[in-house]
Amino acid sequence: MKIAINQLEEYNHLASDGARQAARALSQMIGVRMQHDVTGVSLVSDGALEDVFTGRRYVGVQVGLAGGLSGETVLIFDPDAAGRLRKRLESRGSTGTLAGGAFAELGNIMIGGFVDGWANHVGTQIDMTPPTYIEATGTRILPRMTRREASETGVFLFESRLEAVEYDLSVPIYLIPEYEEFVSLLEAQPSHLAVPAQKLAVFNGFADRSAERASGQIAQLTGLDTDVSVSQLRFLSFSDMSAAVGPGRYISVVFELTGLPSGFFIAMFSEASARRVADAMLPDGVDPGGDMTEEAIKELGNIVTSGFIDGWANTLESSIEHTPPELLRDSGADVVRSVQRRLSGNQEYAFTIDTAIEVDDREAEVRLYVLPNTRELTEALAALPPQRA
């Protein structure tokens, strides 16, 4: 079964619209202006879920979906965020406990608005179960169905994040459609750009392996302990990608990729992270000043990129090369926008491998982004022989 790229774009757009409705509902209920920050969809395995939902304790509300769309919708908070939400509800006159009526009402209203657009799109009613309050550690905050499908086929995880404008509160909403049904909704017409669902999973597995390889290369070059904190194959709009990276200033190394598929590879470091990594790469007694830091970061980016795309080319049975490193000191959002302008066709959405690697016990972090040309990636995946799927 083939996944139509235009359908995936449409459902991502619906999730963004639903998140904006949920933000308006939450703003009215707690008296704090909320805004939709970012929406993206990831195809994730059980290992990736464990990376996203680490062994921390969470508070959540689950609402089951049936009818035009089967699956689960989940609001998930860390305990501190849940406590801040409780205080806002109490300040607005709510007498219910966080686990009781007030919180159930909040979940019902937010998630109801979130799925309305999906119901209109599929042309049928989507039924919602009563909200269930849950406290759990790690991936146990997620429905059992999600954990089972993640280990068997992978799951499509729509994540929308709501952020308070002038208050310390972040509210993630996860929509997790039942895998087989959702793939059937995405099924392509013969004339549409599409990729077989099972071959998209091949690319997802490549993302995991490449992230581990990059982490090992950074550890070897710097002598510092490294750990892949998260690596996901995501599909999202460039505007949401820019919002996710944010306005913070980075030292970034950009490589243009040529071959099948073409695209771009970006390695991003905060200025503090760049200095920490450069210090570890340079000989003892050498101060990592501006030029020395830049050269060290370019060298690191060059090696990591080569390892990444060698694995990519082997996976796709293709030939891919990259240009010399281009170093940019700019906001993360501006770097992403500049790359978008250079992609063929100025595409609005992209499959991206989004990897975060912690260096030296979180004293530094490297973010790696692979942004292929969507049409060329789809062609390369579709051309893979069946045994690679």
C-alpha positions as CSV (number, residue, x, y, z in Angstrom):
1,M,0.0,0.0,0.0
2,K,1.4,3.4,-1.0
3,I,1.3,6.6,1.1
4,A,0.3,9.7,-0.9
5,I,2.5,12.6,0.0
6,N,-0.3,15.1,-0.6
7,Q,-2.6,13.2,1.7
8,L,0.1,13.2,4.5
9,E,0.4,17.0,4.0
10,E,-3.4,17.3,4.3
11,Y,-3.5,15.4,7.5
12,N,-0.6,17.3,9.0
13,H,-2.5,20.5,8.0
14,L,-5.6,19.2,9.8
15,A,-3.6,18.5,12.9
16,S,-2.2,22.0,12.9
17,D,-5.7,23.5,12.5
18,G,-6.9,21.2,15.4
19,A,-4.1,22.4,17.6
20,R,-5.0,26.0,17.0
21,Q,-8.6,25.2,18.1
22,A,-7.3,23.4,21.1
23,A,-5.1,26.4,22.0
24,R,-8.1,28.7,21.8
25,A,-10.2,26.4,24.1
26,L,-7.3,26.1,26.6
27,S,-6.8,29.9,26.6
28,Q,-10.5,30.4,27.5
29,M,-10.5,27.8,30.2
30,I,-7.3,28.9,32.1
31,G,-7.1,32.6,31.3
32,V,-3.7,32.3,29.7
33,R,-3.0,33.1,26.0
34,M,-1.9,29.9,24.4
35,Q,-0.5,29.5,20.9
36,H,0.1,26.6,18.6
37,D,3.8,26.2,18.2
38,V,4.5,23.2,16.0
39,T,2.9,20.1,14.5
40,G,4.7,17.3,12.9
41,V,4.1,13.6,12.2
42,S,6.7,10.9,13.0
43,L,6.8,7.3,12.0
44,V,8.3,5.8,15.2
45,S,9.3,2.4,16.5
46,D,9.1,1.3,20.2
47,G,12.8,2.3,20.6
48,A,12.0,5.9,19.4
49,L,9.0,6.1,21.7
50,E,11.3,5.3,24.6
51,D,13.6,8.1,23.5
52,V,10.8,10.6,23.4
53,F,9.1,9.4,26.6
54,T,12.1,8.8,28.8
55,G,11.7,7.1,32.2
56,R,10.2,10.3,33.7
57,R,6.8,10.3,35.5
58,Y,4.0,11.9,33.5
59,V,0.4,13.0,34.0
60,G,-2.0,12.5,31.1
61,V,-5.5,12.3,29.7
62,Q,-6.4,9.7,27.1
63,V,-9.4,9.8,24.8
64,G,-10.1,6.9,22.4
65,L,-11.3,7.6,18.8
66,A,-13.6,5.4,16.7
67,G,-15.7,5.8,13.5
68,G,-14.1,7.8,10.8
69,L,-10.7,7.6,12.5
70,S,-9.7,5.0,15.0
71,G,-6.9,5.5,17.5
72,E,-6.0,7.5,20.6
73,T,-5.5,11.1,21.5
74,V,-3.4,11.9,24.5
75,L,-2.5,15.1,26.5
76,I,0.8,14.6,28.4
77,F,2.3,16.7,31.0
78,D,5.3,16.4,33.3
79,P,4.3,16.8,36.9
80,D,5.5,20.4,37.1
81,A,3.4,21.5,34.1
82,A,0.4,19.6,35.6
83,G,0.9,21.5,38.8
84,R,0.9,24.8,37.1
85,L,-2.2,23.9,35.1
86,R,-3.9,22.9,38.4
87,K,-3.2,26.3,39.9
88,R,-4.6,28.1,36.8
89,L,-7.7,26.0,36.9
90,E,-8.2,26.8,40.6
91,S,-7.6,30.5,40.0
92,R,-10.4,30.4,37.5
93,G,-12.8,29.0,40.2
94,S,-12.6,25.2,39.4
95,T,-13.3,23.1,42.4
96,G,-12.5,19.8,40.7
97,T,-9.2,18.0,41.3
98,L,-6.6,17.6,38.6
99,A,-7.7,14.0,38.2
100,G,-11.4,14.8,38.4
101,G,-14.1,16.8,36.7
102,A,-12.1,20.0,35.8
103,F,-9.3,18.1,34.1
104,A,-11.7,15.7,32.3
105,E,-13.6,18.7,31.0
106,L,-10.4,20.3,29.8
107,G,-9.3,17.2,28.0
108,N,-12.8,16.7,26.4
109,I,-13.0,20.3,25.1
110,M,-9.4,20.4,23.8
111,I,-9.5,17.0,22.1
112,G,-13.0,17.6,20.7
113,G,-11.8,20.7,18.9
114,F,-8.7,18.9,17.8
115,V,-10.5,16.1,16.0
116,D,-13.4,18.1,14.5
117,G,-11.4,18.9,11.4
118,W,-10.5,15.3,10.9
119,A,-14.2,14.3,11.0
120,N,-15.1,16.9,8.4
121,H,-12.2,15.7,6.2
122,V,-13.1,12.0,6.2
123,G,-16.8,12.9,5.9
124,T,-18.1,11.0,8.9
125,Q,-18.5,11.3,12.6
126,I,-15.6,10.4,14.9
127,D,-16.7,9.1,18.2
128,M,-14.8,9.9,21.4
129,T,-14.6,7.8,24.5
130,P,-14.8,9.6,27.9
131,P,-11.5,11.0,29.0
132,T,-9.3,8.8,31.2
133,Y,-6.9,10.4,33.6
134,I,-3.6,8.5,34.0
135,E,-0.3,8.8,35.8
136,A,2.6,6.6,34.6
137,T,6.3,6.4,34.0
138,G,7.9,6.5,30.5
139,T,6.0,4.9,27.6
140,R,3.4,3.5,29.9
141,I,1.7,6.9,29.7
142,L,0.7,5.9,26.2
143,P,-2.1,3.6,25.3
144,R,-1.4,-0.2,25.1
145,M,-2.4,-0.2,21.5
146,T,0.3,2.4,20.7
147,R,3.0,0.4,22.4
148,R,2.0,-2.8,20.7
149,E,1.9,-1.3,17.2
150,A,5.2,0.5,17.7
151,S,6.9,-2.8,18.3
152,E,5.2,-4.5,15.3
153,T,4.8,-2.0,12.5
154,G,5.7,1.4,13.9
155,V,3.1,4.1,14.6
156,F,2.3,7.4,13.1
157,L,2.7,9.9,15.9
158,F,1.2,13.4,15.3
159,E,2.6,15.8,17.9
160,S,1.2,19.3,18.3
161,R,2.7,21.6,20.9
162,L,0.9,24.5,22.6
163,E,2.9,27.1,24.4
164,A,1.8,29.9,26.7
165,V,2.8,33.3,25.5
166,E,3.6,34.9,28.8
167,Y,3.4,32.0,31.2
168,D,5.6,28.9,31.9
169,L,3.3,26.2,30.4
170,S,3.7,23.8,27.5
171,V,1.0,21.4,26.5
172,P,1.8,18.6,24.0
173,I,-1.1,16.8,22.2
174,Y,-0.5,13.5,20.6
175,L,-2.8,11.9,18.1
176,I,-2.0,8.3,17.3
177,P,-4.2,6.8,14.6
178,E,-4.6,3.0,14.2
179,Y,-1.8,2.1,11.8
180,E,-3.5,-0.1,9.2
181,E,-6.6,2.1,9.0
182,F,-4.5,5.3,8.7
183,V,-2.3,3.9,6.0
184,S,-5.5,3.0,4.0
185,L,-6.6,6.7,4.4
186,L,-3.3,7.7,2.9
187,E,-3.5,5.4,0.0
188,A,-2.4,7.0,-3.2
189,Q,-4.0,7.4,-6.6
190,P,-1.8,6.2,-9.4
191,S,-0.9,9.7,-10.6
192,H,0.1,11.0,-7.2
193,L,3.5,11.2,-5.6
194,A,3.6,8.3,-3.2
195,V,5.9,5.9,-1.3
196,P,5.2,2.3,-0.2
197,A,4.5,2.3,3.5
198,Q,6.8,-0.6,4.3
199,K,9.7,1.2,2.5
200,L,9.2,4.3,4.5
201,A,10.0,2.1,7.5
202,V,13.3,1.3,5.8
203,F,14.2,5.0,5.9
204,N,13.1,5.2,9.5
205,G,15.5,2.4,10.5
206,F,18.3,4.1,8.6
207,A,17.7,7.2,10.8
208,D,18.2,5.2,14.0
209,R,21.4,3.6,12.7
210,S,22.9,6.8,11.4
211,A,22.2,8.7,14.6
212,E,24.1,6.0,16.6
213,R,27.0,6.1,14.0
214,A,27.2,9.9,14.3
215,S,27.2,9.8,18.1
216,G,30.1,7.4,18.0
217,Q,32.0,9.6,15.6
218,I,31.6,12.6,17.8
219,A,32.7,10.6,20.8
220,Q,35.8,9.4,18.9
221,L,36.7,12.9,17.7
222,T,36.2,14.7,21.0
223,G,36.9,12.0,23.6
224,L,33.6,13.0,25.3
225,D,30.7,10.8,26.3
226,T,27.8,11.1,23.8
227,D,24.3,9.8,23.8
228,V,21.5,10.0,21.2
229,S,18.7,11.7,23.1
230,V,16.2,11.5,20.2
231,S,16.3,10.6,16.5
232,Q,13.1,10.6,14.5
233,L,12.0,10.5,10.9
234,R,9.5,13.4,10.8
235,F,7.2,14.9,8.2
236,L,6.4,18.6,8.8
237,S,6.1,21.9,7.2
238,F,9.1,24.2,6.9
239,S,7.3,26.9,8.9
240,D,6.8,24.4,11.8
241,M,10.4,23.3,11.4
242,S,11.5,26.9,11.8
243,A,9.3,27.3,14.9
244,A,10.7,24.1,16.4
245,V,14.3,25.2,16.0
246,G,13.4,28.7,17.3
247,P,15.0,32.1,17.1
248,G,18.1,31.2,19.2
249,R,21.5,31.9,17.6
250,Y,23.5,28.8,16.4
251,I,26.8,28.0,14.7
252,S,25.6,25.8,11.9
253,V,27.4,23.8,9.2
254,V,25.4,23.3,6.0
255,F,26.2,20.7,3.3
256,E,24.4,20.4,0.0
257,L,23.8,16.8,-1.1
258,T,23.9,15.7,-4.7
259,G,22.8,12.4,-6.1
260,L,19.6,10.5,-5.5
261,P,18.1,12.0,-3.5
262,S,19.6,15.5,-3.4
263,G,19.0,17.8,-0.4
264,F,20.8,19.3,2.6
265,F,22.5,18.2,5.8
266,I,22.6,20.6,8.7
267,A,24.6,20.3,12.0
268,M,23.6,23.0,14.5
269,F,25.4,24.0,17.7
270,S,24.6,26.6,20.2
271,E,27.6,28.9,20.6
272,A,28.3,27.4,24.1
273,S,28.1,23.9,22.7
274,A,30.4,24.8,19.7
275,R,33.0,26.1,22.1
276,R,32.7,23.0,24.4
277,V,33.1,20.6,21.4
278,A,35.9,22.6,19.8
279,D,37.8,22.7,23.2
280,A,37.7,18.9,23.3
281,M,38.9,18.5,19.7
282,L,41.8,21.0,20.0
283,P,45.2,20.1,21.5
284,D,45.7,21.0,25.2
285,G,46.5,24.6,25.8
286,V,45.0,25.8,22.5
287,D,42.2,28.3,23.2
288,P,39.2,27.7,21.0
289,G,38.7,31.2,19.7
290,G,36.4,32.2,16.9
291,D,38.4,30.9,14.0
292,M,39.6,27.8,15.8
293,T,36.1,27.0,16.9
294,E,34.7,27.4,13.4
295,E,37.4,25.2,11.8
296,A,36.9,22.5,14.5
297,I,33.1,22.5,13.9
298,K,33.6,22.3,10.1
299,E,35.9,19.3,10.5
300,L,33.4,17.6,12.8
301,G,30.5,18.3,10.5
302,N,32.4,17.0,7.5
303,I,33.2,13.7,9.2
304,V,29.7,13.2,10.6
305,T,28.0,14.1,7.3
306,S,30.2,11.7,5.3
307,G,29.3,8.9,7.7
308,F,25.6,9.8,7.5
309,I,25.3,9.9,3.8
310,D,27.4,6.8,3.2
311,G,24.9,4.9,5.2
312,W,22.1,6.7,3.3
313,A,23.5,5.8,-0.1
314,N,23.9,2.2,0.9
315,T,20.4,2.0,2.2
316,L,18.9,3.6,-1.0
317,E,21.4,1.8,-3.3
318,S,22.4,5.1,-4.7
319,S,25.4,7.5,-5.0
320,I,25.3,10.6,-2.9
321,E,28.0,13.2,-2.4
322,H,28.2,16.5,-0.5
323,T,29.8,19.9,-1.0
324,P,32.4,21.4,1.3
325,P,31.0,22.8,4.6
326,E,29.3,26.2,4.7
327,L,29.4,27.8,8.1
328,L,26.6,30.1,9.2
329,R,26.2,32.1,12.4
330,D,22.5,32.9,12.5
331,S,19.2,32.0,14.2
332,G,18.1,28.4,13.7
333,A,14.9,29.5,12.1
334,D,16.8,31.6,9.5
335,V,19.1,28.7,8.7
336,V,16.1,26.4,8.0
337,R,14.4,29.1,5.9
338,S,17.6,29.6,3.8
339,V,17.8,25.9,3.1
340,Q,14.2,25.7,2.1
341,R,14.7,28.4,-0.5
342,R,17.5,26.3,-2.0
343,L,15.6,23.1,-2.2
344,S,14.2,22.3,-5.7
345,G,10.6,23.5,-6.1
346,N,10.6,25.5,-2.8
347,Q,8.8,22.6,-1.2
348,E,6.5,23.4,1.8
349,Y,6.8,20.0,3.6
350,A,9.7,17.7,4.0
351,F,10.7,14.3,5.4
352,T,13.5,15.2,7.8
353,I,15.7,13.1,10.0
354,D,15.8,15.1,13.3
355,T,18.6,13.9,15.6
356,A,19.7,15.4,19.0
357,I,23.0,14.1,20.4
358,E,24.0,15.0,24.0
359,V,27.7,15.6,24.5
360,D,29.5,15.4,27.9
361,D,26.4,14.8,30.1
362,R,24.2,17.5,28.5
363,E,26.8,20.2,28.6
364,A,26.6,20.5,24.9
365,E,24.2,19.3,22.2
366,V,24.5,18.7,18.5
367,R,21.3,18.8,16.4
368,L,21.5,17.1,13.0
369,Y,18.9,17.6,10.3
370,V,18.8,15.7,7.0
371,L,16.4,17.5,4.5
372,P,16.1,15.6,1.2
373,N,14.2,16.6,-1.8
374,T,10.8,14.9,-1.2
375,R,10.2,13.9,-4.8
376,E,13.6,12.4,-5.2
377,L,13.5,10.6,-1.8
378,T,10.2,9.1,-2.8
379,E,11.5,7.9,-6.1
380,A,14.6,6.3,-4.4
381,L,12.5,4.5,-1.8
382,A,10.0,3.3,-4.4
383,A,12.9,1.9,-6.5
384,L,14.2,-0.3,-3.6
385,P,13.8,-4.0,-4.3
386,P,11.1,-5.8,-2.1
387,Q,13.7,-7.6,0.0
388,R,15.0,-4.3,1.4
389,A,11.5,-3.4,2.8
